[in-house]
Each structure stands twice: as structure tokens, then as C-alpha cells.
Amino acid sequence: MARIKSISISEARPRLTHLVDDVSKGGDPCFIIANSEIKAVLLGIDEYNSLRERLEDTVDLLKAQLEGEPTMTFEEHLGKTKAGKKVRVPA
């Protein structure tokens, strides 16, 4: 993840359009500060979706491990499918 810059809410308000354009084009996320506290994070939708997908994948993996289901890494899965072996996907 990229370095996160910060900006006060009073500085961000007049620059919001520019800040949104920047993060939506892959710019660094930005902490929004008010009263010396981080109140929000501004990040592009692609980065948000990527983080959410990774979180969901991690939760699914942890649930499978807790339930004793067999798991494998993506690289292991690719190796087995490239070798022509059938891969059983848990339901």
C-alpha cells in the first residue's frame, strides 16, 4: 500500500474535487484530519474494491481453516491445474 498523506478537513474542503480526482487516478490515499484526529480516509474506488476483496478472501480462508476444510494457496491451485490434475473446489 502506498504512503498515506494527510490533510485537515478545512484544507480538504476547497480542494475536494482535486483530491477525489487524484485518488481515483491511482494517487495516494489521504487521511482527513479534524481536531487533531483522523476522521476519514479518502481513497480511490479501485483501491477500496481491492482491499475489500482481499479482506473477504482472508475471512473465507480463515473460516475454512476453522471448519477444518482443506485449503491451498492460489499458486498451489495454479500449479495443480497447469499439471493437468483435477482440483476439487470445496462447496
C-alpha positions as CSV (number, residue, x, y, z in Angstrom):
1,M,0.0,0.0,0.0
2,A,1.2,3.5,-0.8
3,R,2.3,6.0,1.8
4,I,-0.8,7.8,3.2
5,K,-0.7,11.6,3.3
6,S,-2.9,13.7,5.5
7,I,-4.8,16.9,5.2
8,S,-7.0,18.9,7.5
9,I,-10.7,19.0,6.7
10,S,-10.6,22.8,6.4
11,E,-7.8,22.4,3.7
12,A,-9.6,19.5,2.0
13,R,-12.9,21.2,1.7
14,P,-12.0,23.6,-1.1
15,R,-9.7,21.0,-2.8
16,L,-12.2,18.1,-2.6
17,T,-12.7,17.8,-6.4
18,H,-8.9,17.7,-6.9
19,L,-8.3,15.2,-4.1
20,V,-11.0,12.9,-5.4
21,D,-9.7,13.1,-9.0
22,D,-6.2,12.3,-7.6
23,V,-7.1,9.2,-5.7
24,S,-9.4,8.0,-8.4
25,K,-6.5,8.0,-10.8
26,G,-4.3,5.9,-8.5
27,G,-2.9,8.7,-6.3
28,D,-2.0,8.1,-2.7
29,P,-4.9,7.7,-0.2
30,C,-5.4,10.6,2.1
31,F,-6.3,10.8,5.8
32,I,-8.8,13.6,6.6
33,I,-7.9,15.2,9.9
34,A,-10.2,17.2,12.2
35,N,-9.4,18.4,15.7
36,S,-6.1,16.6,15.6
37,E,-7.8,13.2,14.9
38,I,-8.1,11.1,11.8
39,K,-11.8,11.2,10.9
40,A,-11.8,9.6,7.5
41,V,-9.7,8.1,4.7
42,L,-10.1,9.2,1.1
43,L,-9.1,6.5,-1.4
44,G,-10.0,5.6,-5.0
45,I,-12.7,3.1,-5.7
46,D,-10.3,0.6,-7.3
47,E,-8.1,0.5,-4.2
48,Y,-11.2,0.3,-2.0
49,N,-12.6,-2.7,-4.0
50,S,-9.1,-4.4,-3.9
51,L,-8.9,-4.0,-0.2
52,R,-12.4,-5.3,0.3
53,E,-11.8,-8.3,-1.9
54,R,-8.6,-9.2,-0.1
55,L,-10.5,-8.9,3.2
56,E,-13.3,-11.1,2.0
57,D,-10.8,-13.7,0.7
58,T,-9.0,-13.6,4.1
59,V,-12.2,-14.1,6.0
60,D,-13.2,-17.0,3.7
61,L,-9.8,-18.7,4.2
62,L,-9.9,-18.3,8.0
63,K,-13.5,-19.7,8.1
64,A,-12.4,-22.7,6.0
65,Q,-9.4,-23.3,8.3
66,L,-11.5,-23.1,11.4
67,E,-14.0,-25.5,9.9
68,G,-11.2,-27.9,9.0
69,E,-11.7,-27.7,5.3
70,P,-8.7,-28.3,3.1
71,T,-7.2,-25.1,1.7
72,M,-4.4,-24.3,-0.7
73,T,-2.8,-21.1,-1.9
74,F,-3.6,-19.7,-5.3
75,E,-0.1,-20.6,-6.5
76,E,-0.7,-24.3,-5.4
77,H,-4.0,-24.2,-7.3
78,L,-2.4,-22.9,-10.4
79,G,0.4,-25.5,-10.2
80,K,-2.1,-28.3,-10.0
81,T,-4.3,-27.1,-12.8
82,K,-1.3,-26.5,-15.1
83,A,-0.1,-30.0,-14.4
84,G,-3.5,-31.3,-15.6
85,K,-4.7,-32.5,-12.2
86,K,-8.3,-32.0,-11.3
87,V,-8.7,-29.7,-8.4
88,R,-11.6,-30.2,-6.1
89,V,-13.2,-26.9,-5.1
90,P,-15.0,-27.1,-1.7
91,A,-18.7,-26.3,-1.9
